[in-house]
Every structure is written in C-alpha cells, then in structure tokens.
Amino acid sequence: MVVALAFAGLALYSVLNVIVGFFIFAAAMDSSGPHTAYVAAGAAVLALIGLGGGIGLVLIRQSWTRGLGLGLMIGWALWSILSAGICTGLNPSLYG
C-alpha cells in the first residue's frame, strides 16, 4: 500500500509541478521588470509542496500518509534531477 501511494504522490506532485510551473513561467515572461522574483517564489512554493508537505505527511505516521509523503518528496527529487533543476527552479541559469 505504501508503494502504491508513493506512486500516487509522485503523480500528484507532477501535476502540481506542471500547473505551478506554467503559471510562474508565464508570469515571468509577461513582466517587464526582473523576473527572478517570480522564479524564486515558484521554486519556494514547489519545494514547500514537495518537501514540506512530504515531511509533514511522513511525520503523521500513518501508512497512507507515509506513502503519499514519500511520493511527494520523490516527485520533487525526480523533477529536479531529470530536468536539471529547470522544472523546480533550482537551475542557476534561470536567475541570470
């Protein structure tokens, strides 16, 4: 059950990452001023959802919350690694 919920958490984070990432990059492209604040805010929101929410769910210590929390954290890590930090706002070239 924990493994299935980990995959569900991964899918949930992936959907949230696409939605938040789309709006952050759209806001960054539309603004005439510095866009780094939008990207930094998006990176903070995605880290808070993935890592903060994942740790919070794991600390509740029930079987379904543990799997979902691990899935959120795994999703954040996979998106960060596979996209070289572009999808989660960790890539330094986004801020230059």
C-alpha positions, 0 to 999 in steps of 0.5 A: 500500500505504501508503494502504491501511494508513493506512486500516487504522490509522485503523480500528484506532485507532477501535476502540481509541478506542471500547473505551478510551473506554467503559471510562474513561467508565464508570469515571468515572461509577461513582466517587464521588470526582473523576473527572478522574483517570480522564479524564486517564489515558484521554486519556494512554493514547489519545494514547500509542496514537495518537501514540506508537505512530504515531511509533514505527511511522513511525520503523521505516521500513518501508512497512507500518509507515509506513502503519499509523503514519500511520493511527494518528496520523490516527485520533487527529487525526480523533477529536479534531477531529470530536468536539471533543476529547470522544472523546480527552479533550482537551475542557476541559469534561470536567475541570470 
